[in-house]
Amino acid sequence: MITIKEIREARERIGVALAKTPFAFGPFISEQTGLNIFFKKENLQNTGSFKLRGAFNKIATLDAGDRAKGVIAASAGNHAQGVAYSARYFGAKSYIVMPEATPLLKVNGVKSLGGAVILRGANYDEAYDYALTYASERDLTFIHPFADDAVIAGQGTLALEMLEEIGDLDAIVSPIGGGGLISGVALAAKTIKPDIKIIGVNAQGANAMKTSFYAKKPINSQSVRTIADGIAVRDVSATTFEYIRSLVDEIVEVDDEEIANAILFLIEKQKLVVEGAGAVGAAAALHNRLNLKKGARVGLILSGGNIDVTMLSVIIEKGLVKSHRKMLLTVTLIDKPGSLRKLSAALSEANANIVHIDYDRTARSLDYGDAYVSVALETKGAEHQEQIRAKLNADGFSFKEV
C-alpha cells in the first residue's frame, strides 16, 4: 500500500495541471436529508473529472524514455481525457481504447486533447484487453484507470484538499467503480483523521465491489448495466480491493432511477451538471442510504460532470413526468371536424399547456371513425393533473395516461 507521504508528493507533482475545485455547502440537499453536506465539485475539474489527478501523477512519474515511446489507456471517457491531457502536457503520444458505444461527447473530448482514439469492444473489459495487447505490441506504457499505486496516490489528493478546508468532517462519501478514487481518499483521510467514516456507493447494476466487500473476497459480476457509465466496472481489482477492505467502513448501492433523480436534483436545486457516476453519492443521501446521525458533517464527492446530452435530455424528460410537471395522454376522439377543438378547449379550461400534439386516425386498434390524439401537457403538480383528469371525464373524453 502507498502512504500519506506519496499522496502529498503527488499533490506537489500535479499542482501544475490541476484546478483546485470548490468544496462548498449544499443547502438544499442538507435541508432535505438532515445532514450537513459539502460538495467536492470535481465536475468542475480540468477535463471535467477527478481522473486527471491520478493520470497526471502516473505519467509524471514515468522516466523520459518511457514517455517518449507513448502511453495507452482503456476508458469509457474520464480516465481517457485525463491521460490525453496529461500526455499532451509532457509532449507524449497517447492512445485511448474506448468501447464502441462510447458517447460522441467523450470521444471528441479525447481527440480534442490530442489522444488517438481506438474504438474496440462492446464494453470496458473488452477495450481493456485490447489495450493491453496493443501496448505489448508497440512497447507503450499502459496507464491503468485504478489498479496502480501512482494513480491511487493522485486520487487521494482529493481528501487532502477536503480535510484542509473542513477538518471536522464526520464522513466522506465516494463513488466506487474500480475503486481507485475511494482507495486513495480513504487512505489519506484515515491517516489524517482516523475516526472519519468512509462510505462507498456502487450502482446497483455494477455492484461487484459491494458484493465483494461484504463477502470479504473478490467476486466479479457476470455483466454490468447502469446509466452511471463511469463506474460500470465488471471485475474486482485485487489491488483496490485490499485498500477498500481495510479502510472503507461501508458500501451502499443505488439504482438507476435514484441516480437519475439525483442528477435532476443537482441541476435544479444546486445548479450543478453531474454525470451518473458523480451523482451516486447524492443519490445515496437523497434516498436515505447513508447510515449517519442527523447533523453529521459529510464531504460528498461529485466525481465528474461529463454527461452525454442525449442521456441528460432523457433524464430531464422522465423527471418532469415523475414530478407531475408533465403529463402524457392519449385521447380517443370521433374523427370529425370540431372534435380536436373541443379537446383543446377542455384542456385550456383546465389551465393545461399543450407542448406537443399528434393525431393518428390509422392505428389498427382504432374503430372506424375514431382517432387517437397524443398530447404532452405542461402541468403544475399532482393536484393540477387530478383537475385535468376530472375535467376530461366530466366532458366525456375517453383517455389513458402514457
Secondary structure, DSSP 8 states (H G I E B T S, - for coil): ---HHHHHHHHHHHTTT-----EEE-HHHHHHHSSEEEEEEGGGSGGGBTHHHHHHHHHHHS-HHHHHH-EEEE-SSHHHHHHHHHHHHTT--EEEEE-TT--HHHHHHHHHTT-EEEE-SSSHHHHHHHHHHHHHHHT-EE--SSSSHHHHHHHHHHHHHHHHH-TT-SEEEEE-SSSHHHHHHHHHHHHH-TT-EEEEEEETTB-HHHHHHHHTS----S----S-GGG---S--HHHHHHHHHH--EEEEE-HHHHHHHHHHHHHHH-----HHHHHHHHHHHTT-----TT-EEEEEE-B----HHHHHHHHHHHHHHTTSEEEEEEEEESSTTHHHHHHHHHHHTT-EEEEEEEES--TTS-TTEEEEEEEEE--SHHHHHHHHHHHHHTT-EEEE-
